[in-house]
Amino acid sequence: MTLFVNGRVIARPGAALDAGRTHPARRAEVPYATPACDRAVAVHAGRIVEVGEAGRLRHALRDAYGTEAGEVVDLEGGVVLPGFVDSHIHSALFARSLFSADLRGARSVEEALQRVRDHVLRAGAAQTGQWVFGTAWDHNQWDVPVVPDRHALDRVTGNTPAALHSGDAHTWWVNTAGLRALGIDRSTADPPGGTIERAHGGADDGEPTGILREAAGQHVDRLLATGAGGNLAEQLGHAQRVLWGLGITGVHDFDGEDCRDAYLDLRARGALGLRVTKSIPLIALDHAIDEGRRTGGGDEWLRTGAVKIFTDGALGSHTCLMHSPMRSPALDEAPGAEQSRGVEQSRGVETISEADLSAVIDRATAAGIAIAAHAIGDRANARILDVLAGGPLARQDPTGSGLRHRIEHAQHMAPDDVRRLARLGVVASMQPVHATADFELVEELLEGHRLRSYAWRSLLDAGAQLTFGSDAPVETPSPLAAVHAAVTRQRRDGRPEGGWQPEERISVAEALAGYTSGPAYAAGQEHFSGTIEPGGIADFTVLGADPFAVPAHELAEIPVAGVITGGALRHWV
């Protein structure tokens, strides 16, 4: 028995939402239902036994168990919340990014290439011939926002194979040696739902440029699954410590089967200290069904989640599926823009046909597997709602105990679809920092589109269930950075003044619910997680300040004092 004392416990940070769900005006009356107050938490075998005043708990434990707590942990006045859960993370990509060339924030192709050159030198890759990997390049942020090619990357990597993931995780930039190693040449066909970009005109006419969009990136994904990127279990172990330091106690992961295997390895060795809800990639659905995997199955540390289905691409790669065309004047005017204009002024990419989408959903739900559909554009969101409404949700009470289906991202939606999502009981799995990172790109690409973008307030007012995550390594996995973005609709530097589309801001309670009770509900785990109550799992995030008491612009700066999972102290500062 362990007794955690001297903590200011907020047992249900989002409890006010229930009171305000039907009557939005009431939200202002109750900023949060369980204010931070001095409480002790008794834990046994990884579960919460009781919450209350420390002296009373000591007596109660002695009366009930014949002994007082075997260990007393002083939380030093920290603010204790239910453990933060990132409900959309690519933890394998994130783990690998910690050992890759970091191109985040580069302001030109030259700066990005210099970082790759520095990484090659540090890693000694030119001598070993090992693959060079990089992450988070974003041509939309470059001074000349031109799509790069293999020749530029060849200048700093030579004959060493290299593959760099874009910031939105939907495009790979590969050098000539890498294309050769992957077996990609002018005769390689585009896969369904993907594009191998090719040169138009000149000596390279018809040759791959080195840009692999959407499903074409599976060439690199299969390479990574062979271990070319290093020992994934070891990398995940390192990433786990990084996530603890950010206050994260659990994740809903959306990477491949190699990531699942690595988590199983950590679990078997007793080294897994994050709660993992592991999605099933669409390519592995039949295998998962044959194995008998079902959503919610597993143990308290590693459970099966939903099947991940891509229905479109991404805003940053200009491949999200829209009803009306996107346009990008900056890219139209950039040198070399003619090579990618077909994408830049398109309605995006349909990565799966409606017939195939319907068939996959029927197959998965019949096997007890929920749906997690990636949808960015308004047309993609409308299509998945159409299919769900005409299929599994027509046969299921969405408020009952059946499968809980999700839309991952739900970024740009028609107003009617906001209300329809809520009415159908589909969970909106969203990433607040996407809004503050991308608002300029939204205004450029989607100018004139009559949409609700990152519409947290509208969704909540319509009665929708929200769950929040980061999409790391696309954005920072810091939950407090996401809470700040959701509450202010501003970047951490205060831009834009007053917040972007401020009518979609939400309260601190609602934002915290997105990282506590929201993920629990989305995964069907609300009966034992998402709150600090007897019988629940003993997963806590301890903060150095009360998020309800600090100014909104300081939310992202609140220090994480500690993390406890399964009653064990994982991180403390």
N, C-alpha and C positions, 0 to 999 in steps of 0.2 A: 504494500500500500504506500502510495506517495501522496503527500499533501503539498500542493502549491499554494503559497501564502503571499500576502502583501501585494496582491495584484488588484487593479481596478478593472473589474470584469464587465464587459458589454456582451451579455449572453446572446442577444438576438439583435444585431445591429440593423437589420432590415425589417423589424417587426412592425414598424409604422406603416409599411406598405399595405398590409392586410386591411388596416383601418381606412386607408386612403384609396384603395383600389376602385371601389364603386363610387365614392364621393371624393374626387380629387381635391376639393377645397379643404378637406380635413387634414391633408398632409402638412399644411403649414402649422396646424395646432400641435402636432406631436412630432418634433424633429427626429426623435428616436424613442422607442418604447422602453428600453432597459438602459438607463443612464449608467455611466461608469461609476461603480461603487466598490468599496473594499470588500472583497470576497476571497474565500479560499476554495480551492477545487481539489476534491479527493479523487484519486485515480487508482484503479486496480486492474491489472491485466490489460492495460491499454484502453480501458473504458472509464468514463466518468461515473463515479459512484454517487457523489453529492456535491452541491455547490452551496456555500453559506458562510457564515461568520466563522473565523478560524477556531476560536475557543469552543464554540458549540460543536463544530465538526470533530474536534479532537475527542470530546466526550462521546459523541455519537459513534465514532469509530471504535472506541474502547468498549462501549456497550454492545455494539453489533458484532465485533470481531474478536473481542477479548484483548485487543492491542491497539495502541496508537499507531500512527503512520510510521512505517519503517524508515522513511526518508522525508525530510522537509526541504522544499526548494523555495528560496526567497526570490520573488519576482521583482523586488526592489522598486515597488510602486509603478511598475509598467502597466500600460493599458492592454488588457487581454481580450482578444477577439477570437471567434471561431477561425480556424486556420484558413488562410487565403488559398483558393484553388484557381489555377489558370485553366480555363475551360477550352482554350484553343492554343496549343503550342506544338511546334514541330521539335520535339526534344532531341531527336537525333541530329537534325540540322543545327539546332542551337548548340549541342555539345560539340559537334564538329567545327562550328564557327569559332569556338574558343581556341582552336588549333589551326586556323586558316588565316589567309590574308584578309584583313578587315578593311573593306572599301567604303564603309559607312561614312557619309559626310564629305566624300571627295567632291570637289567642285569642278573638276575637269577630267577628261579622259587621261590627260598627262599625269595628273595627281594620282588617279587610280592605278595607272601603269607603274608609277614610281613605287607605290606601296607593294605592288606585286613583285617588282624587282627586289625590294628590300626583303620581302618574305622569302623569296627564292634563295637569297644569300644567307639569311639566318638559318633556314632549314637545310641548306646544303643539298637541295633537290637536284641541282644541275650535275652534281657528282654522283648521286645515287640513282638518278633516273626515275625516282618516285614521282607520282602525280603531285601537282601543285593545285590546291583548292583555295578558293576565295569566296567571299560572301558580301552581299549588300551593296553592289554597285547600282547606281540609279542615274541613268542618262538624263532623266527629267530634271535633275538638279545640277547638271553640268552647264558651264557657261555657254557652250555650244552643244545643245541637247541632241546630238546625232547618235544613232544606234551604232555601236562599235562593231569591229569585225576581227577575224582571226589574224590578219596581218599585223594589226596594232599589237595584239597580245604576243605574237611571235617575236616582236622586237625585244621583249624583256624576258621571254622564257626559252627562246631558241628551240631546241629539239626536245625539251622537257615537256611532257604532256600536261596541259593545264585546263581547268574548268572552273569558271567563276559564276556563282549563283547571283541573280539579280536581287535587289532589295525586296521585291514583292514575291520572290520564290517561284516565279512562273516562267523564268527564262534563264537558260545557261549560255554563257559566252565561252567558247572553246577555241583553243589554238589549233594550228594545223597538225601538230604532232598528236594532239588529243583526238581530233577527228579521225586521223589515221588509226589510232589505237582502238577507237570505238567502231571502226569499220564503216564510217560514214563517208560517202563520196557522192559524185553527181548522180549515180544510179540509185541511190538509196531513196526509197519512197517515203513520203510523209506518212506518219502513222495516223490512224483515226483520232481526231481531236488534237492534232499537233501539227507544227510547221517547222521544217528545216529550211531556214531562209537561204536563198540562192542569189548570186550576183546576176545583174542584168546588164549585158553589154561588156565590152572590153575583153581582156585576155582571160578573165575568170568567168565569163558568161556561162551560167548554169552550174557553177561550182558552189558548194556550201560556203556561206559567209562566216560560219562559226556561231551563229545565233540559232539556238534550239528553243522553240516556244512550246509551252504547254506539254502535251503528251510526248513530244519529241525529246523532251528531257529525260524520258525513261531510259534512254541509252546510258546516261550518266548515273541515274538511280540504280540501275542493275550493276554497274561497276562498283558503286559504293557498297552494295550488298555483299560484294565479294571480300570486303575488308580493305579495299584500296585506300580508304580514308583513315585507317588506323583501327585500333581495338575499340569498338563502340561501347562495350560494357565499361571499360576503364574511363572513356570519355564521358559517359553518362554519370558515372560515379563522381567525377569532377563537377559536372554540370549540376548535379544534385546539391552539392555544397554551395554553389553559386546561387541557386534558387532558394535554398534555405536562408541565405543572407539577405534576400529580398522579401522574406516573409512568406514564402510559398510552401505549403504543406502537401499539396496534391496537384495533379495535372490531368487534363484530358488530352491525350496525345494523338496527333494526326500524321505520324510518319509510318514507315513501312513495316513489313514483317521482320526485317533485320533488327529494327528497334524493339519489337516485341521479344525477339529471342534474347537480346541483350538485357532487357528488363527481367526476363525469366532467369537469366544467369545471375543477376544481382539478387533476385528473390531467393534463389536456391542457396546462395552463399550467405544469406542473412544480411546483405548489404544494402537492401532497398529500404530507404527511409522516407520516401514520398509515396502518397497514395496515387496509383496510376489507373486511370480508366483508358484502356487502349483501343483505339478504333481499328476497324478492319479495312484495309485498302480494297477498292473494288476488284482489283486484279486477283485478290486472294479470297474473294467471297465464297466461291464454290468449295475451296479447300477448308475454309473455316466452318462452313455448314457440314461438310463431311466429318470434321473433327468434333462436331457437336457444340461448337461455341454458340452462346446465346448472350444477348445484351444483358448485362448485370451478373453474368456468371463469373466465377473465379473466387478469390478470397479477399480479405480486407485490404490487402496491399496492391493486388493486381487483378483488375476486373476487365471484362470485355465490354466495349462500348458499342457505338453504332458503326455501320458501314459508311465510309466516306465516298461520296459521289461528286465528281466535278461536273457542273452544268455549264460553266463558262470559265473565262480566264480572270484577268485582274485589271484594275484601272491603270496601274503604273506601266504595264506592258501593252495597254490599249487593246486588250482582248476580252474585256467584260462584255457580256451580251446585252445589247441595248435595243429598244424599239426604234430610236432615232439615231442617226449617225453621230459619232464623236468627231471632233476636229481639233487639230493642234497647230495653230499658226506658227509657233516657234519651230516645230519640227518640219513643217512645210518649207520654211525658209532656210533650214540648216543644210550645209553641204552633205550630199549623199542621201537626202531625205527621199529622193525618188525611189530608192531601193526598198523602202518600207511604207510608202504612201498607201499601199493597199490595206495595211493594218491601221495606219494612223487616222484615216478618214473612213473607217468602217463602222459597222454595228457590232463588232467584236467577233468572238469565236464561240460557236456552238460545239461544245466538247462531247456531247452525247445527244443522240436523236431523242425525240419525245417518246417514240415507240420503245427504244432500248431502255430509256429511263423508267418507263412504266413497267417493263418486264423485270428489270433489276429490282425495283421496289417491291413488286409482288413476290419475287423469289426470296428476298431478304426477310420481309415481314412474315411470310409463311413459315420461315425457320426461326422466328422469334428474335430477329435482329432489327433494331431501329435504324432509321435513316438519318444521316448527317449530310445534307446537300450543300456543297459550296455554291453560293450564288452571290455575285457582286452587282451585276447590272439589273435594271428594272425588268427587262424581258426574262432574264434567267430566274429572277424571283417569282415572276408571274407563272412561268412554266412549272416550277416545282410545286407551287401552290395548286395549280390546276391538276397536276398528276396526283398529288396527295389527296386532294378533295374528291377526286373521282375514283380513288383506289382505297388504300387502307383506312383513311379517315372517314370514308363513307360507311365503313363496316365497324367502326370503333368509336366509343364514347371518348372524346379527347380529354374529358375531365376525370376519367376513370383510371384504372390501374394498368392500362395497356401500355404499349410501347410509346415512348415520347420521342417524336421526330423533331429534328432541328434543321434550321437553315444557318449555315456557317457564313458569317459576315453580314448578310442582309443589308448591304450598304446603301443601295439606291432603289427606292420602291415608289410605285404610284401610290397616292393617298388611299385609294380603295384597297390596295393590297396590304397596306399597314393594318387596316381594320380586318381584312380577311385572315391574315396570319393569326391575329388574336382570336378571332372567332373559331378558327380551326384548332386552336390549342397547340400550334407549332411553336417551339422554343426559338427565340432569336438569339443566336450565339454571336456576340459582337465584340469588337476590339476598339475601345475608346481612342487610343492613341492614333489609330488610322485616320480619324477625323481631323485631328490637329496636325498630323504630318502631311495630309494630302489635300487640304482645303483649297490651296491655290490650283492644284492640278484639277480638282473637281470643277472649279470655276472656269478653267480654260477648256477642258474637254467636254463638259456637260452644260456649257452656257446655253440658256434657252430651254433646257429640259425642265419640265414641270414635275419635280420629284421631291420626295422626302429623303434626305441623305443623312445617314447615321442618326436616325430619328428616334433617339431613346425616349424623349418626352412623349412623342406621339404614340409610340408603341406601348409605353406604360399606361398612358391615358386610355388607350383602346382596350387595355386589359391583358396585354401580352406578357409572357414570362421572358425575362431577360437573363442571360448569363454572360459574363465577361471573361475575356482572355487577352492575350497579347499578340498571337501569331508569331511569336519569337521563332527564329531570329529576325523576322521582318521588322518588328519593333522591339523596344526594350521589354523584358518580361516583368518589370517592376509593377506590382499591383497599385502602389501608391501613385505612380505616374499616371496610370489609367484612371484612378479615382479623380485625380486633379483634372485630367482631360474631360472626364464626364461631367464634372461639376462646373468647370469654367469655360469649356470649349475654347481653351487657349493653350498655346505652347508654354513651356516653362519660362520663356523670356517675356511673357505677357502679350504676345501677338496672337490674333489681332485684338486690338483694344475692344473691350466689351464682349469678346467671344465671337466665334464664327457661328452664324445662325443660332444666336443665343436662346431663341425660343425652344430649342431642343435640349437645353441644360437640364440636369436632374439634381436631386438633393444628395448630400453626403450619405444619408441612410440608404437611398436607392442605389448609389454607386457601390457602397460596401456590400449590399445584398448581392450585387452582381458577382462578387468574389467569394461569397459565403453560402447563403441559402440558394442563390441562383444555380450555381454548379451542382449543388446537392439535388435540387429538383430536376435539373436537366438529365442527370444520370440515374434518377429514380432512387436516390440515396438519402432523401430528406428525413427518413425515419431514424437515421443514426448519424447524420453529419450536417454541417451548416449552422449549428447552434452550439452553445455550451450548456448542456442539460444532462441530467442523470440518464445513463444508458447509452449516451452517444460516444463516439470515438474521441479519444483524448488528443485532439489536434488543435493547437493554439498558435496564434501569432501575437507576439508581445511587442507593442509599440512604445516609443519613448515619449509620445505625446498623444493627447486625445484628439482624434480627427474631427470630432464635433466641436472642439474648442478653438482650434487654430484657424487663422484666416484662410480662405479658400486658396489663395495664391501660394500658400505654404504647404499644402497637402502633400505634394510630391517630395518635400524635404523632410517629412517626419522620419526619424530614424527607426529602423527595425532593431529592437533590443534582443529579441530571441525568437526561436521557433521550437515547438514541441510537437512531435508526432508519435502516436502510440504511447503517450506518457513519457517518452524519452526526450531529454534535452538535446537537440541537434545543433543548435546555433545559439550563442550568447555573446554579447559584447558589453 
